[in-house]
């Protein structure tokens, strides 16, 4: 084996690799960093800030248990109040994970106010409060907003605002956004006003929607109100809260409410020309809810549509047919057209079916058999009793009419009629009652004799050959 030959390296001194100027610059930089650390960090102001933050954390740890006990006691007291007894449990579910952080945010904000009052810097307290506020917002957003996209968007926005506040850029950015877009006019309009208005609108509308949902659930649980009145109150509460949210938003961004008269005039003009049918459906919806002629659960027949009313809105009514097709019928049709409500005042309805029997059948026996067969069907009510009547003597049959009553028209009318006719068919077949065939009588006049001419087969063949 050949020996490993290592090439000789020439010795290079350290002074040839690092210049004295670079070493001097590094030493100067390190001394400056040390001096800055001693002046900015290892000083009384930083110590006071750090002590305030640590004190806030210690107080939060000491107060978290009493605060939770107080919240639990308050929730128990609120659950005893009838109108809002269902609210504490959902609120506790959303706010329990952020109780400690909210307490930290309050204490750090108080520490920041105390430091400012005594002319101390508030950098550490501001950083802590900004991080706590961002965490609270993100947790509440993840709990309230079910849509992942909007939850992520609001979380990123919260962290962005917290970062601006930490670096002290939040106020300059807000001042820049608050720069007027136009110097004319009395109303201050800027990018910050627009963003604030959009945020307030979203917040107010969300609160109004949640509150209207809670109140709607509460109204639907009131046994003294009919379904139509419940829907009317729910819609009135929803419209009132939404209108209040819009008005609060406009008032918060400085838009005078008196200018809404112009908007109302423009809206009336639009309704007069382009929104006639929509406005008519809205008014018809209010009329239907007030007069209670149609309510959820009714079985109706309108415009060749037979089904059960699923929901009643201000613009349309949802009707679900037997084949599970949901028809959205405009409310105007229920006010202007003829509507058959099978369960308007009484769920019990009567159905009629005509039956034809042959003339040679025993009519009285056929009536008794039809009543017996119809009464044997499960959905047919025993009281009122089944009735069968003789209606007319037709061209080919004696016409009977069977009349029976049912209570569940929402389960279908055609199917029960088919069951009744099948039972009558089986009963008639077993007892010799015949169903007729079409009959026609031919009458021949005897005033003139009928001439009949018969030709022989031989003469017919001769004619063909010729």
Residue pairs with C-beta under 8 A, 6 or more apart in sequence:
40 46
45 120
45 121
46 121
46 124
48 115
48 120
49 115
49 120
49 121
49 122
49 123
49 124
49 125
50 124
52 111
52 114
52 115
52 124
52 125
53 108
53 111
53 124
53 125
53 128
55 111
56 104
56 107
56 108
56 110
56 111
56 125
56 128
57 104
59 107
60 100
60 103
60 104
60 107
63 103
64 99
64 100
64 103
67 99
67 103
68 99
71 92
71 99
74 88
75 88
75 89
75 91
75 92
76 88
78 84
78 85
78 87
78 88
79 85
79 88
79 89
83 218
87 214
93 143
94 140
94 143
94 144
95 102
95 140
97 139
97 143
98 135
98 136
98 139
98 140
101 132
101 135
101 136
101 139
102 132
102 136
104 128
104 132
105 129
105 132
105 133
105 136
108 125
108 128
108 129
108 132
109 129
111 125
112 122
112 125
112 126
112 129
115 121
115 122
115 125
116 122
126 165
126 166
126 168
127 166
130 161
130 162
130 163
130 165
130 166
131 162
131 166
133 158
133 162
134 158
134 159
134 161
134 162
137 154
137 155
137 158
138 154
138 155
138 158
138 159
141 151
141 154
141 155
141 158
142 151
142 155
145 151
145 154
161 170
164 170
164 173
174 192
177 190
177 191
177 192
177 195
178 190
178 191
178 192
178 193
179 190
179 191
180 188
180 189
180 190
181 189
181 190
181 191
182 189
187 254
187 255
187 256
188 254
193 253
193 254
196 252
196 253
197 249
197 250
197 252
197 253
200 248
200 249
200 252
200 253
201 245
201 246
201 249
204 244
204 245
204 246
204 248
204 249
205 242
205 245
205 246
207 245
208 238
208 241
208 242
208 244
208 245
209 241
209 242
211 241
212 234
212 237
212 238
212 241
212 242
215 234
215 237
216 234
216 237
216 238
219 225
219 230
219 233
219 234
219 237
220 230
220 234
222 230
225 233
226 292
226 295
227 295
227 296
227 297
227 312
228 288
228 289
228 290
228 292
228 294
228 295
228 312
229 289
229 292
231 289
231 295
231 296
231 312
232 286
232 289
232 290
235 289
235 313
235 314
247 257
250 257
250 260
251 257
271 278
271 279
277 330
277 332
278 315
280 332
281 314
281 315
281 316
281 330
281 331
281 332
282 314
282 315
282 331
284 330
284 331
284 332
284 334
284 335
285 312
285 313
285 314
285 315
285 316
285 317
285 331
286 314
287 331
287 335
288 294
288 312
288 317
288 331
288 334
288 335
289 312
293 334
293 339
293 341
293 344
294 300
294 309
294 312
294 317
294 334
294 339
294 341
295 309
295 312
296 309
296 310
296 311
296 312
297 308
297 309
297 343
297 410
298 308
298 309
298 341
298 342
298 343
298 344
299 306
299 307
299 308
299 309
299 341
299 342
299 343
299 409
299 410
300 306
300 307
300 308
300 309
300 319
300 339
300 340
300 341
300 342
301 339
301 340
301 342
302 319
302 329
302 333
302 334
302 337
302 338
302 339
302 340
303 329
303 333
303 337
305 319
305 321
305 327
305 329
306 321
306 322
306 413
307 319
307 320
307 321
307 322
307 325
307 327
308 319
308 320
308 410
309 317
309 318
309 319
310 318
310 319
310 320
310 326
311 317
311 318
312 318
313 331
314 331
315 330
315 331
316 328
316 329
316 330
316 331
317 328
317 329
317 331
317 334
318 326
318 327
318 328
318 329
319 326
319 327
319 329
320 326
320 327
321 327
322 412
342 349
342 409
342 413
343 349
343 409
343 410
347 407
347 408
347 409
348 381
348 384
348 405
348 406
348 407
349 405
349 406
349 409
350 384
350 403
350 404
350 405
351 403
351 404
351 405
351 406
351 413
351 416
351 417
352 401
352 402
352 403
353 401
353 402
353 417
353 420
353 421
354 391
354 399
354 400
354 401
354 402
355 370
355 399
355 400
355 401
355 402
355 421
355 424
356 394
356 396
356 397
356 398
356 399
356 400
356 435
356 436
357 363
357 366
357 397
357 398
357 400
357 428
357 433
357 434
357 435
357 436
358 397
358 398
358 433
358 434
358 435
358 436
359 397
359 398
359 436
360 434
361 398
361 432
361 433
361 434
362 433
363 390
363 398
363 400
365 431
365 433
366 400
366 428
366 433
367 388
367 389
367 390
367 400
369 424
369 427
369 428
369 431
369 433
370 388
370 400
370 402
370 424
370 427
371 386
371 387
371 388
371 402
372 427
373 420
373 423
373 424
373 426
373 427
374 380
374 386
374 388
374 402
374 404
374 420
374 423
374 424
375 382
375 385
375 386
375 404
376 423
377 404
377 416
377 419
377 420
377 423
379 406
379 407
379 408
379 411
379 416
379 419
380 386
380 404
380 405
380 406
380 416
380 420
381 404
381 405
381 406
381 407
384 405
386 402
386 403
386 404
386 405
387 402
387 403
387 404
388 400
388 401
388 402
388 403
389 400
389 401
389 403
390 398
390 399
390 400
391 399
391 400
391 401
392 398
392 399
393 399
395 438
395 439
396 436
396 437
396 438
396 439
397 435
397 436
402 420
402 424
404 420
406 413
406 416
427 433
428 434
428 435
444 450
